[in-house]
Amino acid sequence: MAKTKFYKIAALGITLSMVISSAVFASTQSTGKASHSGKNNSAYGKNFNFKSKLDNLVTAGTITQAEEDAAINLITPTNGSQNGFQGGHNQIKTKLDSLVTAGTITSAQETAVLNLMTSAKGNGHNNTALKTGLDGLVTAGTITSDQETSILTALTPVNPASKKLDALVTAGTITSTQETAVLNLMTSAKGNGHNNTAFKTGLDGLVTAGTITSDQETSILTALTPVNPIKTKLDTLVTAGTITSSQETAMINALTPAKGAYNNHNIHFHN
């Protein structure tokens, strides 16, 4: 399915985030194992403590200490998760190496880009600084405009929303034209303070206009609804017989923010 180069690069601006992921994982990533050792988990609120919530279940006899330890070891991410152009040097170099191997750029050009990214990383606006720097390399004749596009495409994170909608197009659930209409809608919804409501209202509008059907709207919402990553990981403990389904439910309820961040169709857009 063909898409314009602009759409691929513009994917930076419409990242679809799982609310429960940002609530749980962002906080644990900011401190690594620190949340396990007792520091406050600010993503859940001022005094939320990741481990203490599960400690309460141990105290109540809902789960054992061993079961708590197994859950925490499984769902606490390791340090070093990187996003966008701020990824680790090795990760970025690996992507650029693939361009060298494919003959898209030379080793000397790769070195120039890596040096540029080192300086761009120190700038508060990394994406902008990198694009500006690459433009400079094009002007200087170090790389061509086509090579700049290839580099940006290689280093641009895949837009999860676009990827999920691509799957619907591949399956024949929606057309590429309908996908474009939904992506455009998501771009406008992102700028609204009530993104989930604005997006759902927008989809309703597409149904009314005959752009998509009601069934297609349901398929789109289902595809874009966040999957609870905590549940996905705890499911493995249930499958292994380490914990029961009831204990899994108790853990998820304990770790889910009280304001209901994990609801159906709770689609959250952020930059």
C-alpha positions in Angstrom: 0.0 0.0 0.0 1.6 3.2 -1.2 1.8 6.2 1.1 3.5 9.5 0.6 6.9 10.1 2.1 5.3 13.0 4.0 2.9 10.6 5.7 5.7 8.3 6.9 7.7 11.2 8.3 4.6 12.9 9.7 4.0 9.7 11.7 6.2 11.3 14.4 3.4 13.6 15.3 0.5 11.1 15.8 1.9 8.5 18.1 -0.8 6.3 19.6 0.0 5.6 23.3 -1.6 3.0 25.5 -2.8 4.8 28.6 -2.1 2.0 31.0 1.4 1.7 29.5 2.2 5.3 30.1 0.7 5.1 33.6 2.6 2.0 34.7 5.6 1.6 32.4 6.7 5.2 32.1 6.9 5.5 35.9 8.8 2.3 36.4 11.2 3.2 33.5 12.0 6.5 35.1 13.4 4.8 38.1 14.2 1.3 36.8 13.8 -1.1 39.8 13.4 1.9 42.1 9.6 1.6 42.2 10.1 -2.0 43.4 12.3 -0.8 46.2 9.7 1.7 47.5 9.9 5.1 45.7 6.7 6.9 44.8 5.2 6.2 41.4 4.2 9.6 40.3 2.3 8.4 37.2 -0.4 7.0 39.5 -0.6 10.0 41.7 1.5 11.7 44.3 1.7 8.8 46.8 1.1 5.8 44.7 3.7 3.1 45.3 4.0 0.2 42.8 5.2 -2.4 45.3 3.0 -1.3 48.2 -0.2 -2.0 46.2 0.9 -5.6 45.8 2.1 -5.7 49.4 -1.5 -5.0 50.4 -2.6 -8.1 48.5 0.0 -10.2 50.4 -1.1 -8.8 53.7 -4.8 -9.6 52.8 -3.8 -13.1 51.9 -4.9 -12.7 48.3 -1.4 -13.6 47.0 1.8 -14.9 48.6 5.1 -13.1 48.8 6.5 -15.4 46.2 3.7 -14.7 43.8 4.2 -10.9 44.3 7.9 -11.3 43.6 7.2 -13.2 40.4 4.7 -10.5 39.2 7.1 -7.6 40.0 10.0 -9.3 38.4 7.9 -9.9 35.3 6.2 -6.5 34.8 9.1 -4.2 35.9 10.9 -3.1 32.7 14.6 -2.8 32.5 16.3 0.6 32.2 17.2 2.2 28.9 14.0 2.2 26.9 14.4 4.8 24.2 12.1 6.5 21.8 12.3 8.5 18.6 15.6 10.0 17.6 16.8 9.9 21.2 17.5 6.2 20.9 20.7 4.7 22.1 23.8 5.1 19.9 24.0 1.4 19.1 20.4 1.2 18.1 20.7 4.2 15.8 24.0 2.9 14.3 22.4 -0.4 13.6 19.6 1.3 11.6 22.2 3.4 9.7 24.4 0.3 9.2 21.5 -1.3 7.3 21.4 1.7 4.9 25.2 1.3 4.4 24.7 -2.5 3.7 21.9 -1.7 1.2 24.2 0.8 -0.5 21.8 3.7 0.3 24.5 5.7 2.0 28.3 5.3 2.4 30.2 4.6 5.6 31.6 8.2 5.5 28.0 9.5 5.2 26.9 7.3 8.1 29.7 8.8 10.2 28.6 12.3 9.3 25.0 11.5 10.3 26.1 9.9 13.6 28.3 13.0 14.4 25.3 15.2 13.6 23.0 13.2 15.9 25.5 13.5 18.8 25.3 17.3 18.5 21.5 17.2 17.9 21.0 15.1 21.1 22.2 17.9 23.2 19.5 20.1 21.8 16.1 20.4 23.5 14.4 19.8 20.2 16.2 16.7 19.0 13.9 15.9 16.0 14.0 19.5 14.7 17.7 19.8 15.3 18.4 16.5 13.4 16.2 17.5 10.4 17.9 20.9 10.3 21.3 19.3 10.5 20.4 16.8 7.7 19.2 19.7 5.6 22.7 21.2 6.1 24.4 18.0 5.0 22.3 18.1 1.8 23.2 21.8 1.2 26.9 20.9 1.8 26.7 18.1 -0.7 27.5 15.5 2.0 24.3 13.6 1.3 21.5 13.9 -1.3 17.9 14.8 -0.7 16.9 11.2 -1.4 19.4 10.0 1.1 18.1 12.4 3.7 14.6 11.0 3.2 15.9 7.4 3.6 17.7 8.3 6.8 14.6 10.0 8.3 12.5 7.1 7.3 14.9 4.6 8.9 15.1 6.6 12.1 11.4 7.6 12.4 9.5 5.4 14.9 6.6 3.4 13.3 3.3 5.0 14.1 1.4 2.3 16.0 -2.0 3.7 14.8 -0.9 3.6 11.2 0.5 0.1 11.7 -2.8 -1.2 13.1 -4.8 0.5 10.5 -2.5 -1.0 7.8 -3.5 -4.4 9.1 -7.2 -3.6 8.7 -6.4 -2.6 5.1 -4.5 -5.7 4.4 -7.3 -7.8 5.9 -9.8 -6.0 3.6 -11.7 -4.5 6.5 -11.2 -0.9 5.4 -9.7 0.7 2.2 -6.5 2.7 2.0 -8.7 5.8 1.4 -10.7 5.1 4.6 -7.4 4.6 6.5 -6.2 8.1 5.3 -9.5 9.6 6.5 -9.1 8.0 9.9 -5.4 9.2 10.2 -6.5 12.7 9.3 -9.2 12.5 11.9 -6.6 11.4 14.5 -4.4 14.3 13.7 -7.2 16.8 14.4 -8.4 14.8 17.5 -4.9 15.1 18.9 -5.2 18.8 19.2 -8.4 18.5 21.2 -8.4 18.5 25.0 -10.8 15.5 25.0 -9.0 13.3 22.5 -10.9 10.1 23.0 -14.3 11.8 22.8 -13.2 13.9 19.8 -11.9 10.9 18.0 -15.1 8.8 18.6 -17.3 11.7 17.6 -15.2 12.1 14.5 -15.6 8.4 13.6 -19.3 8.8 14.1 -19.2 11.7 11.7 -17.4 9.5 9.1 -20.2 6.9 9.5 -22.9 9.6 9.0 -21.1 10.9 6.0 -20.9 7.4 4.5 -17.1 7.4 4.5 -17.0 4.2 6.7 -19.7 1.9 7.9 -20.8 1.3 11.5 -19.1 -2.1 11.4 -15.9 -0.6 10.2 -16.0 2.0 13.0 -16.3 -0.8 15.5 -13.3 -2.6 13.9 -11.2 0.6 13.9 -12.0 1.2 17.6 -11.2 -2.4 18.5 -7.9 -2.2 16.7 -6.9 1.0 18.3 -8.0 0.2 21.8 -5.0 -0.3 24.1 -4.2 -3.7 25.3 -3.3 -3.7 29.0 0.4 -4.7 29.0 0.2 -5.7 32.7 -2.5 -8.2 31.9 -0.5 -9.5 28.9 2.5 -10.2 31.1 0.5 -11.6 34.1 -1.3 -13.9 31.7 2.0 -15.8 31.3 2.0 -16.4 35.1 -1.6 -17.7 34.9 -0.6 -20.0 32.0 2.4 -21.2 34.0 0.2 -21.9 37.0 2.1 -19.4 39.2 -1.0 -17.4 40.0 -4.7 -18.0 39.4 -7.0 -15.9 37.2 -8.6 -14.5 40.3 -5.2 -13.4 41.7 -4.4 -11.8 38.3 -7.6 -9.8 38.4 -6.8 -8.6 41.9 -3.3 -7.5 40.9 -4.6 -5.7 37.8 -7.3 -3.9 39.9 -4.6 -2.9 42.5 -2.3 -1.5 39.8 -4.9 0.3 37.7 -5.3 4.0 38.4 -8.5 4.7 40.3 -9.6 7.3 37.6 -10.1 4.5 35.1 -7.3 4.9 32.7 -7.9 1.4 31.5 -11.2 1.5 29.8 -12.5 0.3 26.4 -11.6 2.7 23.6 -9.6 4.8 26.0 -7.4 6.1 23.1 -4.8 8.7 24.2 -2.7 10.8 21.8 0.5 12.5 22.8 3.5 14.1 21.1 
